[in-house]
């Protein structure tokens, strides 16, 4: 793995603000690095991502992923007590200091996903359903569209077909535009369950619970759907084979289009702590997740080849 040169001086500024961030001058976190920060993900066992550059021992971070061929990295961190979506982008071989994306305005914006075509950003938020109202005491799902400038539009609530009196969170989108998320509606065997809403003619249809190869009598949440719908990764609590409080599980579509029984992703990913927030980079190269194995939440990553390894393991049974 290459050595990264850090910039500690704040008197070097981007001539242009990093697109998508709040507008202000930018210093740099990396003086010279290409796509993916010039890093290669661990192959055998997941490792901490960008120690003390992104993942900091004294701060909490989660939900990281690359987009735009490895030239932009999005993640959640706290700002004034609220989970906020941060962005760092590569400009002329330098990576700008992470800053909140442009629509940040004092609400909780968390557990986001970027659509496979890179045009839409979905996330959970307590911002009001209608602008000007007070913040909600729960989470709804919102979407923002990427504009020609590279900035993200003012978020729009997904509406009453998706959002209810309960919390909806952790959206994920496949290439067909179908939406996966979890909610605590108590409609299944557990408290939190994973739902899917088909997108047809530009509209989301009534969400349906995924089957019991995914949902259990435990809390099941934080699902990431493959863009081709061939697998789903999610977090679950206190199953019989859980290594920690929460582990990451994976299920594959079989030849009949049905979900296989969920498989614990094992010690290459899971630990005796919590593992949550799965995500795969837009090019399919890297698998990201969040773990509290150092105490606070940190971002970890591993080569996405682990997914194919687990597919072979599951299908061989």
N, C-alpha and C positions, 0 to 999 in steps of 0.2 A: 504494500500500500504506500502511495507516495506521501512524502512529507508536505504539510500544508504551511505556507507562510502566512501568519496572521498580521494584520495591520492594527497597531495600537494607537496610532496617531489619528486624531479626528479632523485634521486640517486638509485632508484630501477629499474632494467632493466630486460626485458625478456631475457632468455637465447637464445631463437630463435626468429627471427623476425616474426611478425604476417604475415601469408601467404597472398599474394596478395598486400601487401603494398610495398612502396619503401623500399629498404634494408638499415636499420640502426637500432641502438639500440632503444628499446621502453620503455618508462615509462608507467605508468598505469593511467587511469582515475577512475577506480573502484578497490578497494582493495579486495573485496570479493563479487562476484555476479555471479549467475548462468545464464542460458539461459534467453534471453529477459531482461537482466539486473535485473532479479528478480522483474520485474514490471508487473502490470496488467493494461490493458487499461481501461479508463472510459467506462461505459456502456450507460448512459443516454445522456450525452452531451460530445462532443469531448474536449479533454484537451491538453495542451501544453506537448510535449514529452521531457522528460529529461531536465528540465529547468536548464540552465547554465552549463550543461554537454555536451549536443548536441545542443539544441536550446538556443542560447545566445542573450540577449536583444540588445547588441551592434553590433552584426554581423548577416549576412543573411545566412540562411540554407534552403534547399528545397529537395524534392524528396527522402525522407527517406524510407527505408524498411529493414526488417530482411530477412535473408536467412539462409540456413544450420541449420534448426531447432532452430533458435533463437540464434545461437552462432556467427553470423556475422551481422553487421549492416552497410549498405551503405547509403551515402547521398551526396548531393551537398553542397559545401561551396566555398567561393572565396579564391583564392590563387594568389597573385600578380596581382589582377585585372581580373582574369579569373575564370569562374565557373569550378570547379574541382571535380572529384568523390573521396570522402574520404571513408575509411574503418576502422572500429574497430572490432577486433575479440577477442573472449574469449579464453584464454590459461590458463589451470590449475586454473580455477575459478577466473581469473583476466582479466579485459578488457584493452587491450592496447590502448594507446592514438591514436585517429584517425589521420591517415596520408594519403596522396594521394596514390591511387593505382599505381602499378608499371609502367604503360606505360605513366604516366603523363609527358608531355614535353613542357609545356608553351602555349598550345592551350586551347581554351574553350571546355570542355567536360561536357555535361549537359543533364538533362532530360533523364535519363537512365532507362533501365529495365533489369531484369535478367530473362532468359527463365525459364519456369516451371521446367525443368530438372536440372537447376542450371549450365548448361554448357556454356551458351553464355550470354554476356553482350552487349546489344545494346544501342546506345546513339547518340545524336546530337552533331556535332562538326564543328568548322571552320578550322580544320586541313586540309592540302592539300590532294587532291585526290590521288596524287602520291607523295611519300616521297621525300623530297628535294625541292619541290616547296614552294612558299610563301603561307601563310594562306589565306583561302577564306574569302570573305566579306559576306558570307551567311553560313547556316548550312546544312550539309549533314548527312545522317545516316551511322554509322559505327558499326562494330561488333568485339568483342574480344572473344576468346575462352579460357576457363579455362584449364590450363595444369595440368599434373600429380603432379607438385610441389605445386599446389594451386595458382600459379601466373597466371596473365592474359596475353595473347599473344599480340603482336603488333596488333593494330586495322587495320581492312580491310574495305575499302569503299564498300557499298552495290551495287554500280554500277549504270549504266544509266537507268536500268529498274525502279529503285526506285528514285534515285537522279536526279534532273533536274536543270535548270538555276534558279529555285526558291528555297526557303528554305524548307527543310524537317526536322521535329523534333518530339520529344516525341514518340518514338517507344514503342510498346507493343506487346507481342507474346503470342499466345495461345498454347495449348499442341500439336496441329497439325503443329505448326510452321508458321501459318499464321500471317502476320505482319499488325499492325494497326499504323497509324501515322497521323500527320496533315501537310498540306502544304498551302502556300499562292498563289496557281496557278490561282485563280480567275475563276475556272471552275464551281463553284456552285453559290448559291445565296448570300453567304457572302464572305469575303476576305480570311479567313482561314477556311479550311474544313477538315474533317476527312476521311481518305482513308483506304482501306483494300487491301492487296495483298495476294493472295493464294500462298502457297508454295507447289509446285508439283515437284516430282522427284528431290528434292534438290535445286530447283530454284524458285525464286520469279516471279510471273506472273505480268502482267500489272496491276497497282493499279486501283481500282474503288472507286468512291465516295459512302459513306454510304447514305442511303435514308433520306428523309426529316423528319423522326421521330427522327433523330440524328442531321443532319446538318440543319441549319436555315439561315436566312438572316443576322445573326450576326456572330461574330468570334466564331468558335467552334474548340476546340483544347484540348491538354493534355488528351488523352483518355487512359484508362486502360481497357484491355479486360480480362474477367475471363478465366482461363486456359481451362475450359470446354465450353467456348463461350456462356455461358448462360446469361451473363449481360455485359454491358459496362458502365463505369463511365467516364464522361468528364466534362470539364469546358466550360462555355459559357458566353458571355458578353451581358448585357443589354437586356435580354428577359423581357417580360411583368411581369413575376413573380420573377425576380432576386432581391434578398435582398440587394446585394452590387453591385460593378462594375462587378465582375465575381463570379458566383456560380457554384457549382458542381451539375451535373444532372446524373441520372441513367436510363437506358433502359434495358428491359429484352427481351429475346426471348420468343415468345408465342408458343403455341402448333403446329403452322404451320411453325415455324422457322423464323418468321418475327419479326423485332424489334418493341416493343411497343413505344408509344409516350413517349418522355423523361420526367422524373419526377424530379422536384427540390428536392434535398435531405433534404431540410428543415433546421430548426434552430438548430437541433442537430449537424449539420456540418457547415452550412453556416452562415455568419455574414454580417454586413454592409460594411465589407472590401472585399478584394479579396480572393477567394479560388481557388487553382489550384493544379496541380501535384498529382492526385490520384494514390494510389498504395495499393495493398493488399499483406501482407506477404506471402511467398511461401507456408506456411501451412494453409493459409486461415483464420487465427485467428484474425488478426488485420488490420484495415483500416487506412492508413496514407494519409495525404494531407498537403498542404502548405497554410498558411494564413498570411496575412499582418495586422492582427488586432492589433498587437503591434507596427506597423510602418514598420519595416523591415520584410522580409520573415522569418517565423518560421515553424517548423514541428509540426503538431498536429496529434493525433490519437484517435481512438475509437474502441471498440470491433466490429468485423466484423459482428456480429449478426444484426447490423442495416440494412445490405443488405437484409436479409430475411424479416425483418420488412417492408421494402419498397417494396419488391416483393409482399407481402400479400396485401399491400395498393394498389399497381398498379393493381394487378389481380382481386381485388374486385370491381373495377370500371366497 
